[in-house]
Amino acid sequence: MIIIKQAKDTIEDTVYDALSKIGYQPQHERAVIKPCIPSPCQNGCPYITDHRITSGVIDYLRHQGIKEIIVGEGPLRDYERTFVVSGYEKMCKKRDVRLLNLHYAERRGIPWDYGEIQLPSLILDSEYINIAKLKVHTSTTVTLSMKNQMGLLKKEDNKKIHLLGLHRPIAALSGVIKPDMIIIDAINGEQGGAPGKHGQEVRGINLVICGNHLLSTDAAATKLMGFNPENIRHLKIARDIGIGEFEDEMIGLPLNECQMNFIPLTDHRRIGNLYYHWTDETCSGCLGLMAEIRKTVLSHPWHIGRFIQYGLLQRLDIMTGKPKIIQETNFSYLSRIIGIGDCMSDIASKHGIPFVPGCPPKAVDVLRKI
């Protein structure tokens, strides 16, 4: 069953009411909540789960008699800063719940399609609530509850999933670990932007989506965003391998009354004449490097000068992941190409492209290569 609930009164009360109407009854004495807080962003940013959604879940679990509640996430970078800036550290202290960095969690090996994968033991032995964010993604078009589960993984397994092809491993992971409840924060959302922009906020959505099956809940959110689940590779693969179905019983606000048309992301980002390209193999480390490069540029006059010369006055193409074809005709004759990240090593060598190693490389090393 899926419910789409319009936010009224407080967001916490909206979540509580949605879980009540869907008839959610926890089956374990301990609960682990997995929001989406991958990097240091202010609460209310369309990139992370609003901590008021998580607070509403905590209130509901407490009312259901759950005394031990843990909020766990494996941020991509700046772990402690992520918890502070997002407001999660303060919220968890106020609610008297434990905040856990999943990178430091005890793990258990679980068999799956690609051998064995290490998952946090707490998740496997507790009520597990997956709280995703309504947003687009560079490689998977949408990033909802199935994609949110990658935050449960060790860094090396996260990177491995990209190298395994990304889409099928995400689907396969959903057959290994299944949440007891899925919630999608659609108070606001993130869609693609105009040329030169990576993403932009979609405001005023004010919805909360709850469901008890990963695939059907993600499929409903995908439709709400204006995309066809048949065209989302990891969703289609999940259905084809028997994870579940797209359709489910729905209550609350009818889907056709709140459907939108989100703009998908492109496979590159542009700032001036600097183009940053990625593929399915580009993991979050290199995807987040563009922001680090920009921050590093502003830290030193020498970097600013080189950036203006090679990233604004001349075209510069930075390649990540494993681009299938690199042809000179794809770029201006004034363009310079640089490959970054260990995934690009063989391709850079084959095409004679300047290369910056690392997984991910340091932003300063990329700027030095420029």
LUMBATI-285997 format. One line per field, with one value per residue (C-alpha): x negated, y negated, z; residue in one letter; residue number from 0. Coordinates in Angstrom, 3 decimals. Layout:
<atoms>
x	X,...;
y	Y,...;
z	Z,...;
aa	A,...;
i	NUM,...;
</atoms>
This chain:
<atoms>
x	0.000,-1.118,0.172,-0.479,0.196,0.435,-1.588,0.697,0.093,-3.477,-5.562,-6.048,-2.258,-1.851,-4.289,-2.648,0.790,-0.405,-1.939,1.235,3.475,1.311,1.568,-2.166,-2.931,-6.635,-7.603,-10.951,-11.952,-14.664,-14.384,-17.004,-16.054,-18.135,-17.582,-19.389,-22.058,-25.076,-26.920,-26.914,-23.711,-21.385,-18.056,-15.419,-17.901,-16.370,-19.385,-18.804,-15.960,-14.350,-14.985,-11.362,-10.334,-12.689,-11.348,-7.818,-8.952,-10.639,-7.406,-5.408,-7.855,-7.841,-4.047,-4.250,-6.418,-9.836,-12.337,-15.649,-15.767,-18.900,-19.312,-22.065,-23.695,-26.984,-27.780,-29.901,-32.388,-32.904,-31.094,-30.819,-30.240,-27.418,-25.554,-26.089,-25.259,-22.148,-20.766,-20.610,-23.027,-20.918,-17.629,-18.815,-20.034,-16.686,-14.774,-17.177,-18.025,-21.416,-22.993,-25.283,-27.847,-27.321,-30.917,-31.870,-29.054,-29.685,-28.936,-27.822,-28.513,-25.354,-25.329,-24.044,-24.296,-27.904,-29.343,-29.065,-28.189,-28.841,-25.771,-25.398,-24.359,-21.980,-19.915,-19.545,-18.425,-16.082,-12.992,-14.425,-12.867,-14.251,-13.605,-14.615,-14.446,-12.532,-15.293,-16.944,-20.302,-22.954,-23.058,-19.805,-17.450,-15.717,-17.257,-14.652,-14.505,-16.275,-19.197,-19.173,-20.205,-23.667,-24.293,-24.282,-27.405,-31.102,-32.881,-34.623,-31.325,-29.659,-32.392,-32.211,-28.499,-29.311,-31.926,-29.500,-27.119,-25.174,-21.610,-21.395,-23.371,-20.957,-18.074,-19.858,-20.557,-16.809,-16.396,-18.970,-17.804,-14.142,-12.911,-9.908,-8.678,-9.640,-9.093,-9.927,-10.418,-8.618,-8.289,-10.500,-12.618,-15.575,-15.446,-17.934,-18.825,-19.478,-22.840,-25.614,-23.615,-23.627,-20.318,-17.658,-15.025,-11.404,-9.521,-6.069,-5.420,-4.552,-3.950,-4.978,-4.891,-4.817,-4.778,-5.714,-7.325,-10.482,-9.711,-6.070,-6.821,-9.683,-7.521,-4.781,-7.314,-8.803,-5.372,-4.808,-8.019,-6.674,-8.904,-7.848,-9.134,-9.594,-12.338,-14.203,-16.694,-17.125,-13.351,-12.660,-15.430,-14.076,-10.646,-12.094,-14.123,-11.121,-11.712,-8.118,-5.671,-5.204,-1.546,-0.177,2.957,2.923,4.736,4.584,4.054,4.629,1.413,2.931,3.706,0.098,-1.902,-4.713,-7.345,-10.807,-13.718,-16.279,-19.984,-22.412,-25.633,-27.775,-27.959,-29.237,-30.754,-31.860,-33.927,-34.686,-32.729,-32.662,-31.548,-30.509,-29.227,-27.451,-30.840,-31.463,-30.847,-29.884,-33.522,-34.182,-30.633,-31.224,-34.649,-33.307,-32.204,-35.619,-37.381,-35.281,-35.990,-39.727,-39.790,-38.515,-41.142,-44.251,-44.984,-47.156,-44.261,-41.883,-44.233,-44.655,-40.944,-40.102,-42.660,-41.785,-38.239,-36.686,-38.674,-39.428,-37.346,-38.390,-36.695,-37.211,-36.289,-35.404,-34.151,-34.499,-33.343,-32.699,-33.957,-36.276,-36.406,-38.064,-34.953,-32.992,-34.955,-36.027,-39.508,-40.351,-39.376,-41.741,-40.754,-41.808,-40.896,-40.472,-39.941,-41.314,-38.389,-39.767,-43.309,-43.175,-41.125,-43.412,-46.450,-44.878,-43.992,-47.033,-44.931,-46.540,-45.450,-45.005,-44.904,-42.952,-39.660,-38.702,-41.626,-42.245,-40.811,-44.182,-45.835,-43.234,-43.902,-47.644,-47.114,-45.054;
y	0.000,-3.564,-6.835,-10.315,-12.828,-16.601,-18.384,-20.196,-21.589,-20.519,-18.185,-15.925,-15.603,-14.942,-12.021,-10.657,-10.838,-9.172,-6.243,-5.873,-5.819,-3.225,-1.079,-0.745,1.520,2.082,5.706,5.205,3.760,1.579,-0.701,-2.082,-5.066,-5.674,-9.218,-10.667,-13.091,-12.452,-15.746,-18.980,-20.781,-23.003,-21.496,-22.330,-21.928,-19.723,-17.397,-15.899,-14.429,-17.156,-16.252,-17.135,-14.066,-11.949,-13.558,-12.569,-8.964,-9.032,-10.330,-7.551,-4.817,-6.089,-6.002,-2.407,-1.514,-1.450,-2.687,-2.182,-4.298,-4.909,-7.355,-6.037,-7.342,-6.883,-10.359,-10.679,-13.063,-15.414,-13.002,-15.007,-18.288,-16.671,-15.766,-19.225,-21.387,-19.348,-19.828,-16.077,-16.163,-18.770,-17.052,-13.646,-15.129,-16.867,-13.653,-11.577,-9.140,-7.846,-9.261,-6.705,-7.123,-3.858,-3.901,-2.869,-0.351,3.338,5.322,8.750,10.409,11.270,13.345,11.589,11.779,10.553,12.691,11.178,7.684,6.172,4.583,2.952,5.628,3.175,2.863,6.623,7.038,4.031,2.378,0.600,-2.625,-4.065,-7.827,-8.993,-12.371,-13.237,-14.181,-13.430,-11.760,-11.976,-8.241,-6.725,-9.614,-9.384,-8.754,-7.488,-4.701,-1.981,-4.291,-5.578,-2.094,-2.627,-4.783,-1.542,-0.285,-0.516,-2.985,-0.237,1.612,-1.630,-2.172,1.464,1.110,-1.645,0.531,3.473,1.395,-0.502,0.245,4.012,3.957,1.335,3.632,6.684,4.840,4.329,8.091,8.439,5.731,4.714,1.860,2.372,-1.092,-3.482,-7.231,-9.740,-13.349,-15.355,-18.582,-19.962,-18.261,-18.630,-18.627,-19.392,-22.940,-25.091,-24.756,-25.591,-24.424,-21.006,-21.004,-23.355,-23.235,-22.417,-24.269,-24.006,-20.313,-19.717,-15.980,-12.941,-9.502,-6.323,-2.708,0.763,2.006,0.494,0.881,-0.216,-3.223,-4.330,-3.744,-5.991,-8.738,-8.359,-8.929,-11.903,-13.401,-12.897,-9.965,-6.518,-3.713,-1.569,-3.991,-3.913,-1.105,0.017,0.006,2.065,4.529,4.873,5.773,8.193,10.080,10.441,7.723,6.539,4.672,1.037,0.937,1.079,0.053,-3.712,-5.929,-9.615,-12.237,-10.806,-10.639,-12.412,-15.447,-16.039,-14.870,-17.165,-17.319,-17.245,-18.147,-15.293,-15.906,-15.800,-13.757,-16.845,-20.078,-23.355,-26.408,-28.927,-26.927,-24.157,-20.976,-18.188,-14.829,-11.592,-8.099,-5.337,-4.294,-7.716,-7.220,-9.883,-10.682,-12.079,-13.424,-15.618,-16.727,-19.605,-21.421,-20.774,-22.145,-25.301,-25.767,-25.220,-27.675,-30.424,-29.685,-30.890,-33.605,-31.203,-28.766,-31.578,-32.777,-29.325,-28.632,-31.871,-31.081,-27.407,-27.132,-30.396,-31.858,-28.444,-25.294,-22.534,-19.099,-17.019,-13.349,-10.862,-7.284,-5.158,-7.117,-4.682,-6.910,-9.907,-11.534,-14.802,-15.803,-15.862,-18.886,-22.266,-22.425,-24.821,-22.225,-20.557,-17.192,-15.857,-12.459,-12.184,-9.268,-5.741,-4.569,-6.749,-5.337,-2.887,-5.216,-8.186,-6.063,-4.772,-8.261,-10.103,-12.268,-14.020,-12.061,-12.685,-9.459,-8.965,-7.515,-10.302,-12.628,-15.726,-18.923,-20.657,-17.899,-18.411,-22.157,-21.568,-19.372,-22.160;
z	0.000,-0.771,0.604,-0.811,1.936,1.543,4.242,6.685,10.149,10.945,8.793,11.821,12.241,8.495,8.655,11.797,10.205,6.964,8.855,10.910,7.842,6.098,9.232,9.873,12.847,13.666,14.327,16.112,19.477,17.923,14.886,12.493,10.335,7.185,5.838,2.815,4.099,1.845,2.314,4.369,3.334,5.319,6.335,3.724,0.870,-1.888,-1.739,1.738,3.796,5.889,9.529,10.341,8.302,10.393,13.581,12.589,12.148,15.572,17.151,15.507,16.562,20.146,20.189,18.951,21.948,20.270,22.851,21.031,17.872,15.789,12.909,10.642,7.468,5.612,4.242,1.128,2.754,5.723,8.029,11.228,9.402,7.422,10.620,12.120,9.084,8.199,11.706,12.333,15.271,17.059,16.196,17.422,20.717,21.193,20.444,22.549,19.756,18.694,15.514,13.873,11.097,9.198,7.953,11.492,11.997,12.640,9.483,8.369,5.027,3.069,-0.145,-3.232,-7.017,-7.010,-4.222,-0.762,0.378,3.798,5.416,8.851,11.359,13.023,9.850,9.600,13.225,13.551,12.153,9.107,7.790,4.543,4.136,0.658,-1.088,-4.265,-6.706,-10.021,-10.602,-13.281,-14.073,-12.760,-13.717,-10.308,-6.909,-4.476,-1.874,-3.898,-4.662,-1.054,0.094,-1.381,1.699,3.722,1.978,2.684,0.403,-1.557,-2.156,-3.237,-5.819,-6.893,-7.666,-10.168,-11.859,-11.964,-14.073,-11.392,-12.527,-12.016,-8.731,-7.321,-8.256,-6.811,-3.539,-3.161,-3.093,-0.306,2.110,2.226,4.423,6.677,5.674,2.876,3.118,0.399,1.403,-1.273,0.680,-2.064,-4.724,-7.036,-10.828,-13.583,-14.405,-17.423,-19.252,-16.811,-13.781,-12.173,-10.325,-9.062,-6.357,-7.079,-4.371,-2.876,-3.531,0.147,-0.107,1.894,0.238,2.352,1.192,2.338,-0.894,-2.367,-6.040,-6.081,-3.838,-6.087,-9.166,-7.727,-6.924,-10.409,-11.974,-9.688,-11.105,-14.644,-15.634,-16.855,-14.566,-17.694,-18.754,-15.410,-15.835,-12.222,-11.656,-14.780,-13.916,-10.358,-11.716,-14.259,-11.641,-9.336,-6.717,-7.053,-9.276,-10.261,-9.222,-5.683,-3.809,-3.309,-0.838,-0.031,-2.728,-6.248,-8.268,-11.273,-9.102,-8.102,-11.119,-12.268,-15.022,-13.497,-15.775,-15.899,-15.398,-18.296,-18.383,-17.835,-15.941,-17.321,-15.681,-18.298,-20.791,-18.291,-19.005,-16.413,-17.891,-16.155,-16.955,-15.003,-13.616,-12.068,-8.359,-5.850,-5.077,-8.550,-8.930,-5.893,-7.068,-9.169,-6.015,-4.428,-7.515,-7.404,-3.685,-4.228,-7.154,-4.875,-2.215,-4.067,-6.680,-8.708,-9.071,-10.026,-12.776,-14.319,-14.057,-15.881,-18.599,-19.144,-17.855,-18.995,-21.889,-23.393,-23.338,-20.958,-20.834,-17.685,-18.217,-15.455,-15.303,-18.428,-21.492,-24.336,-27.149,-27.117,-30.518,-31.324,-33.282,-30.010,-28.859,-30.156,-31.725,-28.891,-26.298,-23.860,-22.353,-18.947,-17.514,-13.746,-11.386,-11.510,-13.689,-16.515,-16.346,-19.291,-21.509,-20.829,-21.649,-24.879,-26.132,-24.759,-22.472,-19.472,-16.407,-12.666,-10.598,-7.398,-6.160,-6.095,-6.909,-4.837,-6.318,-6.027,-8.110,-10.850,-10.857,-11.066,-14.112,-15.729;
aa	M,I,I,I,K,Q,A,K,D,T,I,E,D,T,V,Y,D,A,L,S,K,I,G,Y,Q,P,Q,H,E,R,A,V,I,K,P,C,I,P,S,P,C,Q,N,G,C,P,Y,I,T,D,H,R,I,T,S,G,V,I,D,Y,L,R,H,Q,G,I,K,E,I,I,V,G,E,G,P,L,R,D,Y,E,R,T,F,V,V,S,G,Y,E,K,M,C,K,K,R,D,V,R,L,L,N,L,H,Y,A,E,R,R,G,I,P,W,D,Y,G,E,I,Q,L,P,S,L,I,L,D,S,E,Y,I,N,I,A,K,L,K,V,H,T,S,T,T,V,T,L,S,M,K,N,Q,M,G,L,L,K,K,E,D,N,K,K,I,H,L,L,G,L,H,R,P,I,A,A,L,S,G,V,I,K,P,D,M,I,I,I,D,A,I,N,G,E,Q,G,G,A,P,G,K,H,G,Q,E,V,R,G,I,N,L,V,I,C,G,N,H,L,L,S,T,D,A,A,A,T,K,L,M,G,F,N,P,E,N,I,R,H,L,K,I,A,R,D,I,G,I,G,E,F,E,D,E,M,I,G,L,P,L,N,E,C,Q,M,N,F,I,P,L,T,D,H,R,R,I,G,N,L,Y,Y,H,W,T,D,E,T,C,S,G,C,L,G,L,M,A,E,I,R,K,T,V,L,S,H,P,W,H,I,G,R,F,I,Q,Y,G,L,L,Q,R,L,D,I,M,T,G,K,P,K,I,I,Q,E,T,N,F,S,Y,L,S,R,I,I,G,I,G,D,C,M,S,D,I,A,S,K,H,G,I,P,F,V,P,G,C,P,P,K,A,V,D,V,L,R,K,I;
i	0,1,2,3,4,5,6,7,8,9,10,11,12,13,14,15,16,17,18,19,20,21,22,23,24,25,26,27,28,29,30,31,32,33,34,35,36,37,38,39,40,41,42,43,44,45,46,47,48,49,50,51,52,53,54,55,56,57,58,59,60,61,62,63,64,65,66,67,68,69,70,71,72,73,74,75,76,77,78,79,80,81,82,83,84,85,86,87,88,89,90,91,92,93,94,95,96,97,98,99,100,101,102,103,104,105,106,107,108,109,110,111,112,113,114,115,116,117,118,119,120,121,122,123,124,125,126,127,128,129,130,131,132,133,134,135,136,137,138,139,140,141,142,143,144,145,146,147,148,149,150,151,152,153,154,155,156,157,158,159,160,161,162,163,164,165,166,167,168,169,170,171,172,173,174,175,176,177,178,179,180,181,182,183,184,185,186,187,188,189,190,191,192,193,194,195,196,197,198,199,200,201,202,203,204,205,206,207,208,209,210,211,212,213,214,215,216,217,218,219,220,221,222,223,224,225,226,227,228,229,230,231,232,233,234,235,236,237,238,239,240,241,242,243,244,245,246,247,248,249,250,251,252,253,254,255,256,257,258,259,260,261,262,263,264,265,266,267,268,269,270,271,272,273,274,275,276,277,278,279,280,281,282,283,284,285,286,287,288,289,290,291,292,293,294,295,296,297,298,299,300,301,302,303,304,305,306,307,308,309,310,311,312,313,314,315,316,317,318,319,320,321,322,323,324,325,326,327,328,329,330,331,332,333,334,335,336,337,338,339,340,341,342,343,344,345,346,347,348,349,350,351,352,353,354,355,356,357,358,359,360,361,362,363,364,365,366,367,368,369;
</atoms>
